[in-house]
């Protein structure tokens, strides 16, 4: 039907459909993490103006501290794709999955990353096609311990507690890595990663053959580098900014001692409850040890304290917000389930050891 023959009713329907399409597109753009990042300080300013500067400063400081990790990650992703080296890196893991899981768990247990700072590196591993099992091993173990946390934990809770936490960090990575390996072998997680910047990395240009290290000498590769750099930087920046805004709200309005005080008591049930409460809570790794030391003096078991610390580090709300941006729902659910299970098992085992 031509425009000249279109009836008034058909014309109204066409305009209505166009309006609804534009409305849906506008709402989708408003649902961006940037909208939440911008509106949150405005809401705090309206409801609690005295805390606005504190929340903005906390989120901004945390985001700035992550920029070096973000820069390394996005540059690495763009360089790997522009040169074609990602195929070599991906092939390096083929046939060596068990070794990759073990190395990832060990590296994660030693890496000085918090739960949010590890997100850019997970994005890089997903981009180069590393096995999901090795990624999960690194993902679960890396937020649990680092050299400063080890020393602070030892000072507040003793070296047995600190060394046990370090051991459980590696053990949790191994547990999660081999569990995911078994699930993948059973047909799970066919497409683990979410689309980035409106398209899947699998649909973008992939350069085959030998890597071209001087990629800037080829226009197509140079364009690929710039495109990947911009898309991944924007994608990771917006989700990390949202994660740190959520973290600032939690730290400001949810007292750590109030959260931790819920998990007192002895027996198996407090260990499970401690893991459940610790998962959505945010308890800074430097604040948690002295706080939990005080609670243990009041009767909280060492097992419950261990479960709370592990669950809180692996699956705090800021970390989960960033995790959700990278992987599809089945992988996200596996991450949460493995983190919770590992926290409970670690707490129960440590309680027996103690």
C-alpha positions in Angstrom: 0.0 0.0 0.0 1.4 3.4 -1.0 1.2 6.5 1.2 -1.4 8.0 -1.1 -3.7 5.0 -0.7 -3.2 4.6 3.0 -6.4 5.1 5.0 -6.5 7.5 8.0 -6.9 4.6 10.3 -3.9 2.8 8.9 -1.9 6.0 9.1 -2.9 6.4 12.8 -1.8 2.8 13.5 1.6 3.4 11.8 2.2 6.6 13.8 1.1 4.7 17.0 3.6 1.9 16.3 6.4 4.4 15.6 5.6 6.3 18.8 5.7 3.1 20.9 8.9 2.0 19.2 10.5 5.4 20.0 9.2 5.3 23.5 10.6 1.8 24.1 14.0 3.0 22.7 13.9 6.0 25.0 13.1 4.0 28.1 15.8 1.5 27.2 18.4 4.4 27.1 17.1 5.7 30.4 17.6 2.3 32.0 21.3 2.6 31.4 23.6 2.2 34.5 24.7 5.8 33.8 21.2 7.0 34.7 21.4 5.2 38.0 24.8 6.6 38.7 23.6 10.2 37.9 20.3 9.9 39.8 21.5 8.3 43.0 23.5 11.4 44.2 20.5 13.5 43.3 18.2 11.3 45.4 20.6 11.3 48.3 20.8 15.1 48.1 17.0 15.3 48.3 16.6 12.8 51.1 19.8 13.2 53.1 21.8 16.2 51.8 24.4 16.0 54.6 25.7 12.6 53.2 25.8 13.5 49.6 29.4 14.6 49.5 30.5 11.6 51.5 28.8 9.1 49.1 30.0 10.9 46.0 33.6 11.1 47.3 33.6 7.4 48.3 32.3 6.2 44.9 34.6 8.5 43.0 37.7 7.5 45.0 36.9 3.8 44.6 36.3 4.3 40.8 39.5 6.2 40.3 41.5 3.6 42.2 40.2 1.0 39.7 41.2 3.0 36.6 44.7 1.5 36.2 43.2 -2.1 36.2 40.5 -0.9 33.8 43.1 0.7 31.5 45.2 -2.5 31.4 42.2 -4.7 30.7 40.7 -2.7 27.8 44.1 -2.1 26.2 44.9 -5.8 26.4 41.5 -6.8 24.9 41.8 -4.3 22.0 45.5 -5.3 21.4 44.7 -9.0 21.3 41.8 -8.5 18.9 43.6 -6.1 16.6 46.7 -8.2 16.3 44.9 -11.5 16.0 46.8 -12.8 19.0 43.6 -13.8 20.9 43.5 -17.0 18.8 46.9 -18.0 20.1 46.0 -17.2 23.7 42.8 -19.1 23.3 44.6 -22.1 21.9 47.1 -22.1 24.7 44.3 -23.3 27.0 43.0 -26.0 24.8 43.9 -29.5 26.1 45.3 -27.9 29.3 42.1 -27.1 31.2 43.0 -28.8 34.4 46.4 -27.0 34.5 44.6 -23.7 33.7 42.1 -24.2 36.6 44.9 -24.9 39.1 47.0 -21.9 37.9 43.9 -19.6 37.9 43.0 -20.6 41.5 46.5 -20.1 42.7 46.9 -16.7 40.8 43.5 -15.6 42.1 44.5 -16.4 45.7 47.6 -14.3 45.4 46.2 -11.4 43.2 45.7 -8.1 45.1 42.2 -7.5 43.7 38.9 -6.8 45.5 35.6 -8.1 44.3 35.0 -5.2 41.9 38.6 -4.7 40.6 38.7 -8.3 39.3 35.8 -7.5 36.9 38.0 -5.9 34.1 40.3 -8.9 34.1 37.4 -11.4 33.9 36.2 -9.4 30.9 39.6 -9.8 29.3 39.6 -13.6 29.9 36.1 -13.9 28.4 37.2 -11.9 25.4 40.2 -14.1 24.5 38.2 -17.3 24.9 39.7 -18.7 28.1 37.9 -21.8 29.5 34.9 -20.8 31.7 36.2 -23.2 34.3 39.5 -21.4 34.7 37.7 -18.0 34.6 35.4 -19.2 37.5 38.4 -20.5 39.5 40.1 -17.1 39.2 36.8 -15.2 39.8 36.0 -17.1 43.0 39.4 -17.0 44.6 40.7 -13.5 43.7 38.5 -11.4 46.0 39.2 -13.4 49.2 42.8 -12.6 50.1 45.7 -10.3 49.2 48.9 -9.5 51.1 47.5 -6.5 53.1 44.3 -8.4 54.0 46.4 -11.4 55.1 48.4 -9.2 57.5 45.4 -7.4 58.8 43.5 -10.6 59.3 46.4 -12.2 61.1 46.7 -9.2 63.4 43.0 -9.2 64.4 42.2 -12.9 64.2 45.5 -14.7 64.4 47.7 -16.4 61.8 45.7 -19.7 61.9 42.6 -17.8 60.8 44.5 -15.8 58.1 46.3 -18.7 56.6 43.1 -20.8 56.6 41.3 -18.1 54.7 44.1 -18.0 52.2 43.9 -21.8 51.8 40.1 -21.6 51.4 40.5 -19.0 48.7 42.5 -21.4 46.6 40.3 -24.3 47.5 37.2 -22.4 46.6 38.7 -21.5 43.2 39.6 -25.2 42.6 36.1 -26.3 43.7 34.4 -23.8 41.4 36.7 -24.4 38.5 36.3 -28.2 38.4 32.5 -28.0 39.1 32.1 -25.7 36.1 34.3 -28.0 34.0 32.0 -30.9 34.8 28.9 -28.8 34.0 30.4 -27.7 30.7 31.1 -31.3 29.8 27.4 -32.0 30.5 26.4 -29.3 27.9 25.9 -26.3 30.2 27.0 -22.7 29.5 27.1 -22.9 25.7 27.3 -19.0 25.5 28.5 -17.7 28.8 29.2 -14.1 28.0 26.7 -11.3 27.5 26.9 -9.1 24.5 29.1 -6.0 24.8 28.2 -2.7 23.3 25.3 -4.0 21.4 26.9 -7.1 19.9 28.5 -10.3 20.8 32.3 -10.5 20.5 31.7 -13.7 18.5 30.0 -11.7 15.8 32.8 -9.1 15.4 35.7 -9.3 13.0 38.2 -12.0 14.1 41.6 -11.8 12.3 42.9 -15.2 11.4 46.4 -16.4 10.4 49.6 -15.3 12.0 49.3 -12.3 14.4 50.3 -8.9 13.0 52.1 -7.1 15.8 52.3 -3.8 14.0 48.5 -3.7 13.6 48.4 0.1 13.2 49.9 -0.3 9.7 46.7 -1.9 8.5 43.6 0.4 8.4 41.2 -2.4 9.2 43.1 -3.6 12.2 43.7 -0.1 13.5 39.9 0.5 13.3 39.3 -2.7 15.1 41.7 -1.6 17.9 39.9 1.8 18.3 36.5 0.2 18.2 37.3 -2.4 20.8 39.0 0.1 23.0 36.1 2.5 23.1 33.4 -0.2 23.4 35.0 -2.1 26.2 36.1 1.0 28.1 32.6 2.4 28.0 31.0 -0.9 28.9 33.2 -1.7 31.9 33.3 1.9 33.1 29.5 2.2 33.4 29.1 -1.0 35.3 32.0 -0.4 37.7 30.7 3.1 38.3 27.3 1.6 39.3 29.0 -1.0 41.5 30.9 1.6 43.4 27.8 3.8 43.9 26.0 0.8 45.3 29.0 0.1 47.5 29.0 3.7 48.8 25.3 3.4 49.7 25.8 0.2 51.6 28.9 1.4 53.5 27.1 4.6 54.5 23.7 3.4 55.4 24.2 -0.3 56.6 26.4 -0.4 59.7 28.9 -3.3 59.5 28.5 -4.2 63.1 24.7 -4.4 62.7 25.1 -6.8 59.8 27.7 -8.9 61.5 25.8 -9.0 64.7 23.0 -11.0 63.1 25.2 -14.1 62.7 26.3 -14.7 66.3 25.8 -18.1 68.0 27.2 -21.6 67.8 26.5 -24.7 65.8 25.9 -25.5 62.1 23.0 -23.1 61.6 24.9 -19.9 62.4 27.5 -20.9 59.8 24.9 -21.3 57.1 23.1 -18.1 58.3 26.5 -16.2 58.3 27.1 -17.2 54.6 23.5 -16.1 53.6 23.8 -12.8 55.4 27.4 -12.2 54.2 26.5 -12.7 50.5 24.5 -9.5 49.9 26.4 -7.5 52.6 29.4 -5.4 52.0 32.1 -5.7 54.7 35.4 -4.1 53.7 38.3 -6.6 54.0 40.2 -4.2 56.2 37.3 -3.5 58.5 35.9 -7.1 58.8 38.8 -8.8 60.8 38.7 -6.5 63.9 34.9 -6.4 63.8 34.6 -10.1 63.7 37.3 -10.5 66.3 35.1 -8.5 68.7 32.1 -10.7 67.8 34.1 -13.9 68.4 34.9 -12.6 71.8 31.2 -12.3 72.5 30.5 -15.9 71.4 30.5 -16.0 67.6 32.2 -19.1 66.3 35.3 -19.1 64.1 33.4 -21.1 61.5 30.6 -18.5 61.2 33.2 -15.7 61.0 35.0 -17.6 58.2 31.7 -18.2 56.3 30.7 -14.6 56.6 34.0 -13.2 55.3 34.2 -15.6 52.4 30.6 -15.1 51.3 30.8 -11.3 51.6 34.0 -11.1 49.6 32.8 -13.3 46.8 29.2 -12.1 46.4 28.7 -8.7 47.8 26.1 -6.5 46.0 28.7 -4.4 44.2 30.5 -7.4 42.9 27.2 -9.1 41.8 26.2 -5.9 39.9 29.3 -6.1 37.9 29.2 -9.8 37.4 25.7 -9.5 36.0 27.0 -7.2 33.3 29.4 -9.8 31.9 27.8 -13.2 32.0 24.4 -14.7 31.2 22.0 -15.8 33.9 23.1 -19.5 34.1 26.7 -18.5 34.7 25.6 -15.9 37.2 23.5 -18.4 39.1 26.4 -20.9 39.1 28.8 -18.2 40.5 26.3 -17.4 43.3 25.6 -21.0 44.1 29.3 -22.0 44.1 30.3 -19.0 46.2 27.6 -19.7 48.8 28.3 -23.5 48.9 32.1 -22.8 49.2 31.5 -20.3 52.0 29.4 -22.7 54.0 31.8 -25.7 53.5 34.8 -23.5 54.4 33.0 -22.3 57.6 32.0 -25.8 58.6 35.5 -27.2 57.9 37.2 -24.4 59.8 34.8 -24.9 62.7 35.9 -28.5 62.9 39.6 -27.5 62.6 39.1 -25.0 65.4 
